[in-house]
Amino acid sequence: MKIYTKTGDKGTTALFGGTRVPKHHIRIDAYGTVDELNSWIGLIKDQPITAETKEILNIVQHKLFTIGAILATPPEKETLKNGKNRLNISRISESDCELLEREIDAMNEELPPMTHFILPGGNQSVSFCHIGRTTCRRAERISCLLNENEPIDPTVIQYLNRLSDYLFVLARKLSKDLNAEEIKWIPEKNS
């Protein structure tokens, strides 16, 4: 498989199923942002974290590739003429979201209650989690916008929402594990 095809040299690209769209199309922006998020997850995985967390992040990366494939497929191209689903991959499920919820709950049990917003930072690994979280929120926003124009599987949006929560709690957990200071945002009073 050649890396360069030259088919995008004029500013268009093909969606799954062959439809060509401009590279700035909302669908391209949605799965491109999910791809960016996946790269941040890879960087987080390379940090000094537990083997269990690395395994969860590995699962997340696979799910993000699935989401990318779903987002790259316009609704009219999802089904073949014989009625079969063009994407011969498993979908994002409630159980995928529940895995993240269980992980969030388990980490939260080890953390002090949150009384204020927390400023990103304190440690490089923690900061990577926050960058991943904000990239995930952007992927979620773009997917919601896409959904307003062309409906997508609602579980995709749910998964992205839960994943951003997971990354936030992971940042807090890493702050604790790495003895990094969690800096609270305390608003200044008007004088």
C-alpha positions in Angstrom: 0.0 0.0 0.0 1.5 3.3 -1.0 1.4 6.1 1.6 0.9 8.8 -1.0 -1.9 8.5 -3.5 -2.0 12.1 -4.9 -5.8 11.9 -4.9 -6.0 14.6 -2.2 -3.7 17.1 -3.9 -6.7 19.3 -4.8 -8.1 19.6 -1.3 -10.6 16.7 -1.3 -10.5 13.3 0.3 -12.6 10.1 0.2 -14.9 8.9 2.9 -15.4 5.2 3.5 -17.6 4.1 0.7 -16.0 6.4 -1.9 -17.8 9.7 -1.5 -15.3 12.6 -2.0 -15.6 15.7 0.2 -13.5 18.8 0.9 -10.7 18.1 3.5 -12.4 20.8 5.7 -15.7 18.8 5.8 -17.1 18.4 9.3 -16.9 14.6 9.0 -13.2 14.8 8.3 -12.7 17.3 11.2 -14.5 14.8 13.5 -12.5 11.7 12.7 -9.3 13.7 12.3 -9.7 15.1 15.9 -10.4 11.5 17.1 -7.1 10.5 15.4 -5.3 13.4 17.1 -6.8 12.2 20.5 -5.5 8.7 19.8 -2.0 10.1 19.4 -2.3 11.9 22.7 -3.5 8.6 24.3 -0.4 6.9 22.8 1.8 9.5 24.5 0.0 9.1 27.8 0.6 5.3 27.5 4.3 6.0 27.2 4.4 7.7 30.6 5.3 6.1 34.0 1.9 4.6 34.6 0.7 1.2 35.8 0.4 -1.8 33.5 -3.3 -1.9 34.2 -3.7 1.7 33.1 -1.7 1.0 30.0 -4.0 -1.9 29.1 -7.1 0.3 29.5 -5.5 3.0 27.3 -4.7 0.3 24.7 -8.4 -0.7 24.7 -9.3 3.0 24.4 -7.0 3.4 21.4 -8.7 0.4 19.6 -12.1 1.9 20.4 -11.0 5.3 19.0 -10.0 3.6 15.7 -13.5 2.1 15.6 -15.0 5.5 16.2 -12.8 6.9 13.4 -14.2 4.3 11.0 -17.8 5.1 12.1 -17.3 8.8 11.7 -15.6 8.3 8.3 -18.7 6.5 6.9 -21.6 8.6 5.8 -25.0 7.2 6.8 -26.0 6.5 3.1 -22.9 4.3 2.7 -23.3 2.3 6.0 -25.4 -0.4 4.4 -24.5 -2.5 1.3 -27.2 -3.3 -1.3 -27.6 -6.7 0.2 -28.5 -5.1 3.6 -25.3 -5.9 5.3 -23.3 -3.3 7.3 -20.4 -2.0 5.2 -18.3 -1.7 8.3 -17.5 -5.2 9.3 -16.3 -4.2 12.8 -17.9 -4.3 16.2 -19.6 -1.0 17.2 -19.1 1.0 20.3 -21.3 -0.4 23.0 -22.8 0.5 26.4 -20.3 -2.0 27.9 -17.4 0.1 26.4 -18.7 3.1 28.3 -19.3 1.1 31.4 -15.7 0.0 31.4 -14.6 3.6 31.6 -17.2 4.3 34.3 -15.8 1.4 36.4 -12.3 2.7 36.0 -13.3 6.3 36.9 -15.1 5.0 40.0 -12.1 2.9 41.1 -9.7 5.8 40.7 -12.0 8.2 42.5 -12.1 5.9 45.5 -8.4 6.6 46.0 -8.7 10.4 45.6 -9.7 13.2 47.9 -13.0 14.9 47.1 -12.8 17.6 44.6 -13.7 21.0 46.1 -12.5 23.3 43.3 -11.6 23.3 39.7 -8.1 22.1 39.1 -5.5 23.9 36.9 -3.9 21.6 34.4 -0.2 20.9 35.2 2.0 19.9 38.0 3.7 17.1 36.2 4.4 16.3 32.5 2.3 13.1 32.6 -0.6 14.9 34.2 -0.4 17.6 31.6 -0.5 15.1 28.8 -3.8 13.7 30.3 -5.3 17.2 30.4 -4.3 17.8 26.7 -5.9 14.5 25.9 -9.0 15.4 27.8 -9.4 18.8 26.0 -8.8 17.1 22.7 -11.4 14.6 23.6 -13.9 17.4 24.4 -13.2 18.9 21.0 -13.8 15.6 19.3 -17.0 15.3 21.2 -18.1 18.9 20.2 -17.3 18.3 16.6 -19.1 14.9 16.6 -22.2 16.6 18.2 -22.2 19.2 15.4 -21.8 16.4 12.8 -24.7 14.6 14.4 -26.9 17.7 14.0 -26.3 17.5 10.2 -25.9 13.7 9.6 -27.0 11.5 12.5 -24.3 9.3 14.0 -24.4 6.4 16.5 -25.2 8.2 19.8 -23.0 5.7 21.6 -20.0 7.4 19.9 -20.8 10.7 21.6 -21.5 9.0 24.9 -18.1 7.2 24.7 -16.2 10.4 24.0 -18.0 12.1 26.9 -17.1 9.3 29.2 -13.5 9.2 27.9 -12.9 12.9 28.7 -14.1 12.2 32.3 -11.8 9.2 32.5 -8.8 11.3 31.3 -9.6 14.0 33.9 -9.7 11.5 36.7 -6.6 9.8 35.4 -4.8 13.2 35.6 -5.9 13.5 39.2 -4.8 9.9 40.0 -1.4 10.5 38.4 -1.0 13.7 40.4 -1.5 11.6 43.5 0.7 8.7 42.4 3.5 11.0 41.2 3.4 13.3 44.2 2.5 16.2 42.0 0.8 19.2 43.4 -2.9 19.6 42.4 -3.3 23.4 42.0 -6.8 24.5 42.8 -8.4 27.3 40.8 -9.7 29.8 43.4 -11.3 32.8 41.7 -10.0 36.2 42.7 -12.5 38.5 44.3 -13.4 41.8 42.9 -11.8 44.6 44.8 
